[in-house]
């Protein structure tokens, strides 16, 4: 996997990607580190989209677990989780009524 800076990609666009072999995934990185993947579209686009969405969902879930652990929410039992869900639903209902 090749790495290209976001700045170079913004300024030079496709020229910044010329050295990358066709079909290879590219990591775009900024000042804060890795930022985006450029994934080539080959073959069955629908299948690739599904795999990409699955990978994104896993990354999001992993981030949620880390956040839950850091905030102490991992200790919640089923009843506490249900109460929190009901509370969120009540808030959403009130917003819809406005």
N, C-alpha and C positions, 0 to 999 in steps of 0.2 A: 504494500500500500504506500503510495506516494503522499507527501505532505506539501501543501501549497499555502502560503500565507493569504489571509483574507485581503490584505492590502494589495498584494500582487494580483490576485484574482480580480479585484475590482478595477484596477488600473489597466491590466493587460488582457483580461478576459481569456479568450480561447488560446492566445499565444502562451499564456502561463501553463496551459495544459498540454501543449504540443509534445513535451518530453515524456508524458505519461503514456504507457502502452494502452492500446485500445482494449476496453473491457475491464480495466483495473479500477478499483474503488479509490477515491481521492479523499484525503482528510484535509479540510480547510481549517486553519488555526489562526486565532487572533492573539491579541496581547494577553488575554486571560487563559490561553491554552486552546485545546481542541474545541471547535465550535460546530462544524457541520461535516457530514459525509456527502460526497457526490457519488452516487451509485449509478453505474451504467445500466441502461435498459437493454436487455438482451432476451430474446426468446419470448416466453409467455409473460407479458406485462402484468396480467392479472395475478399470476402466482407470485411474481416478484413483489408486487404491491402488498399482497397478503403477508408475505414473509417480513417485509419492512415494517408493516403495521404491528405485527406480532413482536418484533424486536423493540419497537418504540414502546409498546405497552409493557413489556417486561422491564425496560429501563425505568419507566414511570412508576411501576409497582415497586421496584427496588428502592427508588427515591422515597416513595411514600412510607415504606417500611423503616427506612433510616430516620425519617422525620418522626414517625410514630414512636420509635425507640427513644429518640432524643427527648421527646415531650412526655414520655411515660405512659403513652396510650396503649402500649402493648399489654399492659396489665388489666385491661378492661375485659369484663366477662360479657356474655351474650346479652344479658339484660341491660347493661350499661350502654352497649352498642345500639340496641333497639331504642332506648330512650334518646340517645343523641340523634338517631335518624328521625324519630318523631319530631324532635325539636326543630331540626332543619326543615322538615316538611311544613311545619306550622309557619315558620318564617316565610317560606316560599309562597304559601297560600295567602298570607297577609299582603305580600308584595303584588300578587296577581289581582287581588281585590281592589287595589288602588287605582 
